[in-house]
Amino acid sequence: MADLEGGPDQPQVLSRVWVARGAALVVAGFVGGFLAFHALDADPPAQRPAATSAATEHGPPIAAPTPDADESLQRDAGQKIVARMTGVKPSPPLLYRVFRGRVGGVILFSRNAAAPAQLAQAVATLQEAAARGGNPRLLIAVDQEGGDVRRLPWAPPDASAAELGADPAGALAQGEQTGRALRRVGVNLDLAPVLDVPADPASFLRSRAFGQTSDAVSRAGCAFAAGVRRAGVLTAGKHFPGLGYATANTDDTHVEIRAGAPLLRAAYAPYRACLGSLSTVMISNAAYPALGAREPAVLSRAVVENELRRRVGFRGVVISDSLEARAVRDVPDLAARATLAGVDLLVYPTTEAASEQAYRALVAAARAHPAWRRELTASARRIRQLKAALK
């Protein structure tokens, strides 16, 4: 995902009671927005669960009743969607979607994070909406790698991965400090560490890589991930099966990596080394013909199932890179095809509308194709298990 601006500041330690009270007031203030957006809901009336038909003047119901089969499908689809939040507080349409279970996670960027107190209240408001709808906690994600890729400009690490790579002990400490800062404001998923091993002098990764060899990346990258996890925040190793041979960013263009399978598989070493500290693994948007992925890897069951799950041994949640990137955004049936490939979390970091369209497409595909429904259900189960492990 493309880098954004950053700047120095210091995180604040916030009282959980204060945040909870503030969130309750903010959620109550958005009830009018819930009601307004409800009129825009495009689901046919017969498909709407009666128990969630309206938010009253006192707010949405505290707990949802046992859903019927179709509502279960809709909520399974929602668990897969990671949506963008625009602005410094959640919009009424986003809160409504969270309440209805149409969103399973939210990705944040610098422009969402004016200050620690503001961000903590925004996250608490989102989590309150999820709870009132009877949904699991949201995954709240940021790209907090360090250096140029630091979405919360007032949180660590200041150092880039390349700088941390020379000192694994320092990487561990920086990872723990980063995790603590994220957790203070309610962020529970750091989209880091980068585990790519640069193999081309023209690599676009530059300072985002922990080193130039698999051993160096393993030592420092795994240490950083272990520190983040020690602080109670989830991690995402990226970008499997590797962008070490890429000279362009998949956010900007289509990328095909033509290295042979043995060379590509040699770069899996950091993923194997970090298995104990990786909560999720992010799949690349590049194509890898030697691995059977002539289309982007996010659409390739050969990459997700054969390479990541079987060869590497990763059994957890698989997350996409940006599904609004140039490399993939024009692919028909993108959300459903990524799901069928074995990808669990689908990230839409640019517009709120794109993630809602993806949700609707997933529901329609699952209703029409039993095989896609089975994949969706299994995927949602893995996501809920991951959320259950959150502290």
JOJO-V766616 format. One record per residue. RES is the residue in one letter. SS is DSSP state (@ for helix, = for strand, . for the rest). PSI is psi in whole degrees, -180 to 180 (999 if undefined). D_LAST is the distance of its C-alpha to the last C-alpha in whole Angstrom. Layout:
<<RES/SS/PSI/D_LAST> <RES/SS/PSI/D_LAST>>
This chain:
<<M/./143/27> <A/./145/30> <D/./149/29> <L/./173/29> <E/./159/30> <G/./170/28> <G/./164/29> <P/./149/28> <D/./175/26> <Q/./133/24> <P/./150/20> <Q/./148/20> <V/./123/17> <L/./145/17> <S/./129/17> <R/@/-35/14> <V/@/-44/17> <W/@/-46/19> <V/@/-43/17> <A/@/-43/17> <R/@/-44/20> <G/@/-41/21> <A/@/-42/20> <A/@/-41/21> <L/@/-41/25> <V/@/-43/24> <V/@/-43/23> <A/@/-38/26> <G/@/-20/28> <F/./1/28> <V/@/-41/29> <G/@/-37/32> <G/@/-40/31> <F/@/-48/29> <L/@/-41/33> <A/@/-44/35> <F/@/-27/33> <H/@/-34/33> <A/./-19/36> <L/./-4/36> <D/./125/34> <A/./-1/36> <D/./138/35> <P/./144/38> <P/@/-36/38> <A/@/-21/38> <Q/@/-4/35> <R/./131/33> <P/./129/31> <A/@/-34/33> <A/@/-19/30> <T/@/31/28> <S/./-24/32> <A/./153/32> <A/./126/30> <T/=/180/32> <E/./-15/33> <H/./5/30> <G/=/170/27> <P/./159/26> <P/./148/25> <I/./-38/22> <A/./141/21> <A/./144/23> <P/./175/25> <T/./123/25> <P/./155/26> <D/./-180/30> <A/@/-42/30> <D/@/-36/31> <E/@/-35/28> <S/@/-43/25> <L/@/-45/27> <Q/@/-41/26> <R/@/-32/23> <D/@/-44/22> <A/@/-42/24> <G/@/-35/22> <Q/@/-26/19> <K/./-16/21> <I/=/124/22> <V/=/113/20> <A/=/160/22> <R/=/143/24> <M/./125/23> <T/./136/27> <G/./-171/27> <V/./2/25> <K/./154/24> <P/./138/23> <S/./157/27> <P/@/-41/28> <P/@/-39/28> <L/@/-42/25> <L/@/-40/23> <Y/@/-44/25> <R/@/-40/24> <V/@/-46/21> <F/@/-41/22> <R/@/-5/24> <G/./23/21> <R/./-2/23> <V/./132/20> <G/./-14/17> <G/=/162/16> <V/=/134/18> <I/=/135/19> <L/./153/20> <F/./176/23> <S/@/-40/25> <R/@/-10/27> <N/@/-10/24> <A/./72/23> <A/./-37/26> <A/./157/24> <P/@/-45/20> <A/@/-42/21> <Q/@/-45/22> <L/@/-41/19> <A/@/-40/17> <Q/@/-40/19> <A/@/-44/19> <V/@/-42/16> <A/@/-37/15> <T/@/-43/18> <L/@/-46/17> <Q/@/-35/14> <E/@/-41/17> <A/@/-41/19> <A/@/-44/17> <A/@/-41/16> <R/@/-27/20> <G/./2/21> <G/./28/19> <N/./159/17> <P/./165/13> <R/./148/11> <L/./147/13> <L/=/126/12> <I/=/111/13> <A/=/146/15> <V/=/155/18> <D/./93/20> <Q/=/72/19> <E/=/-37/22> <G/=/165/24> <G/./-129/27> <D/./-24/29> <V/=/86/26> <R/=/94/23> <R/./-33/23> <L/./98/21> <P/./-17/24> <W/./6/23> <A/./154/20> <P/./169/21> <P/./141/22> <D/./-38/26> <A/./149/27> <S/./167/27> <A/@/-39/26> <A/@/-40/30> <E/@/-38/30> <L/@/-25/27> <G/./-25/28> <A/./-9/31> <D/./84/28> <P/@/-36/26> <A/@/-40/25> <G/@/-36/24> <A/@/-40/22> <L/@/-48/20> <A/@/-42/20> <Q/@/-37/20> <G/@/-43/17> <E/@/-42/15> <Q/@/-40/17> <T/@/-47/16> <G/@/-41/12> <R/@/-43/12> <A/@/-41/15> <L/@/-44/13> <R/@/-33/10> <R/@/-33/12> <V/./9/14> <G/./2/11> <V/./128/12> <N/./5/9> <L/=/116/12> <D/=/120/15> <L/./67/18> <A/./157/19> <P/./158/20> <V/=/123/24> <L/./15/25> <D/./144/29> <V/./105/32> <P/./128/34> <A/./-3/38> <D/./131/40> <P/./-24/41> <A/./16/41> <S/./136/37> <F/./-10/36> <L/./-38/32> <R/@/-119/34> <S/@/-2/32> <R/@/-15/28> <A/./144/29> <F/./-12/28> <G/./-176/31> <Q/./-2/34> <T/./160/34> <S/@/-39/31> <D/@/-45/31> <A/@/-44/30> <V/@/-40/28> <S/@/-48/26> <R/@/-54/26> <A/@/-39/25> <G/@/-43/23> <C/@/-35/21> <A/@/-44/20> <F/@/-46/19> <A/@/-41/16> <A/@/-37/15> <G/@/-43/15> <V/@/-45/13> <R/@/-38/10> <R/@/-31/11> <A/./-2/10> <G/./18/6> <V/./142/8> <L/=/161/10> <T/=/165/14> <A/=/108/17> <G/=/138/20> <K/=/154/23> <H/=/95/26> <F/=/142/27> <P/./8/29> <G/./140/30> <L/./22/32> <G/./-26/34> <Y/./3/37> <A/./136/37> <T/./-2/39> <A/./156/38> <N/./132/34> <T/./-14/34> <D/./-26/33> <D/./-22/36> <T/./169/38> <H/./136/39> <V/./128/38> <E/=/125/39> <I/./118/39> <R/./12/42> <A/./151/41> <G/./161/41> <A/@/-44/39> <P/@/-40/39> <L/@/-43/38> <L/@/-43/35> <R/@/-25/34> <A/@/-27/34> <A/./4/32> <Y/./-13/29> <A/@/-44/29> <P/@/-34/26> <Y/@/-43/24> <R/@/-42/25> <A/@/-31/24> <C/./7/21> <L/@/-40/19> <G/@/-15/17> <S/@/-1/15> <L/./120/16> <S/./-36/13> <T/=/164/16> <V/=/131/20> <M/=/132/22> <I/=/137/26> <S/./155/28> <N/./3/31> <A/./163/34> <A/=/146/36> <Y/=/82/37> <P/@/-36/40> <A/@/-19/40> <L/@/10/37> <G/./16/38> <A/=/82/37> <R/=/-22/40> <E/=/173/38> <P/=/143/34> <A/@/-28/32> <V/@/-16/29> <L/@/6/32> <S/./113/33> <R/@/-29/32> <A/@/-41/33> <V/@/-49/31> <V/@/-51/28> <E/@/-50/29> <N/@/-46/32> <E/@/-53/30> <L/@/-50/27> <R/@/-42/26> <R/@/-53/29> <R/@/-44/30> <V/@/-35/27> <G/./17/25> <F/./128/22> <R/./3/20> <G/./-156/17> <V/=/133/17> <V/=/131/20> <I/=/145/20> <S/=/160/24> <D/=/-172/25> <S/=/124/27> <L/./8/29> <E/./10/31> <A/./157/32> <R/./-31/36> <A/./-22/35> <V/./-13/34> <R/./-20/35> <D/./7/38> <V/./127/37> <P/./146/38> <D/./40/35> <L/@/-50/33> <A/@/-45/29> <A/@/-40/31> <R/@/-37/32> <A/@/-40/29> <T/@/-45/27> <L/@/-28/30> <A/@/-15/30> <G/./9/26> <V/./133/24> <D/./-60/21> <L/=/130/20> <L/=/118/23> <V/=/125/23> <Y/./90/26> <P/./3/25> <T/./-48/29> <T/./147/29> <E/@/-34/28> <A/@/-39/31> <A/@/-39/30> <S/@/-34/27> <E/@/-40/28> <Q/@/-40/31> <A/@/-42/29> <Y/@/-48/28> <R/@/-38/31> <A/@/-40/32> <L/@/-46/30> <V/@/-45/30> <A/@/-43/34> <A/@/-41/34> <A/@/-34/32> <R/@/-33/34> <A/@/-27/37> <H/./109/36> <P/@/-37/35> <A/@/-41/34> <W/@/-35/32> <R/@/-40/30> <R/@/-42/29> <E/@/-42/27> <L/@/-44/26> <T/@/-45/24> <A/@/-39/23> <S/@/-48/21> <A/@/-35/19> <R/@/-44/18> <R/@/-40/17> <I/@/-44/15> <R/@/-37/14> <Q/@/-40/13> <L/@/-45/11> <K/@/-34/9> <A/@/-23/8> <A/./-6/6> <L/./140/4> <K/./999/0>>
